[in-house]
Amino acid sequence: MTTSRIDMRISEETKTLVERAAAAMGQTVTAFAQTALMNRAQQVLSERETTLLTARDRELFLQVLDDKPNAVLRKAAAKHKAGHGRR
C-alpha cells in the first residue's frame, strides 16, 4: 500500500514526454514515474557504493591485505582501541 507522496513541478514539455512514455509502456504516469525513480535511485546508489579496480589495483589491494601491519598501522590501531575500547 502506497503511503508517501512526492510533489514536484515539471515543465509542460517534460510532462508531455513522461505521459507519452508511460502510454508507450502501457502504464499510468504514476506507475511509470515510480519505476523510473526507483531504477535511477538504485543505479545512483550502486555506482556510489561500488569501487571498480583494474586487475593491477586489485592485486595490489589484495597484497596489502595480506601484508603484516607496519609500525604506523599498529600505532594507529592501539590509539583507536585506547580511545574506543574493545567491542
N, C-alpha and C positions, 0 to 999 in steps of 0.2 A: 504494500500500500504506500503510495507516494504521499509524503507529508511536508516536504520542503519546497520552497519556491526560489527561483532566481528571476529577478526582473531586470531587463536591460533595454536600452534604446539602441536601435539599429537604423541604418539608412533604409530608405524605401527600396533602393537597388539591392541591398543585402537581403531584405525581407522577401523580395520577389525571387531572388536566386534560391533562397532556402526553400520557399514554397514550391518552386519548380523541381528542385532536387528531391524533396520529400515526396511529391507526387510521382516522380520517376521511380522511386523506390517502393511506392505503394504504402507509404507511411503517413501518419499525421505529422504536422510540423513539430509538435511536442515530442513525438517518438523519435523523429529524425534528429532533432536538436539534442535530446538526451543521449542518443547513441554517439553522435559526433563529439559531444562534450566529454563523454566517458572515454572514448577511444583516444582523443587528443590528450586528456589528462593522464591516462595510463602511459602513453608514448613519452610525454614530457618527463614524468617521474622515472620511467625506465631509463631514459637517456641520462638523467641526472644521477641515478643510483648505480650505473654500470660504468666500469672503467675498462676500456679496451687497451690491451698491451700488444706490442709487437712480440714476435717469438723471442727476440733478443731480450726485451724488457722482462718478459715472463720468466726467462731463465735466470736473469739477474735477481729478480724478486724472490724466486724460489731459493736461490743460492743464499741470499741474505737471511732468509728464514731458517735455513739450516746452519748458518754460522753461529758460533758461540757468542754471547753478548760481550762487547768490549767494555772497558772501564767506564766510559761515559754512559753507556746504557745501564750498567749495573748501578752506577751512582744515581741516575735518574729514577730507576726502579726503587731504590732504597728511599729516596726522597719522597716519592709518591706514596709508598707504604707507610712512611712515618706520618705523613700528612692526612692520609685517608684511612689508615688502619687496614688490616687484612679482612677481607669479606669472604 
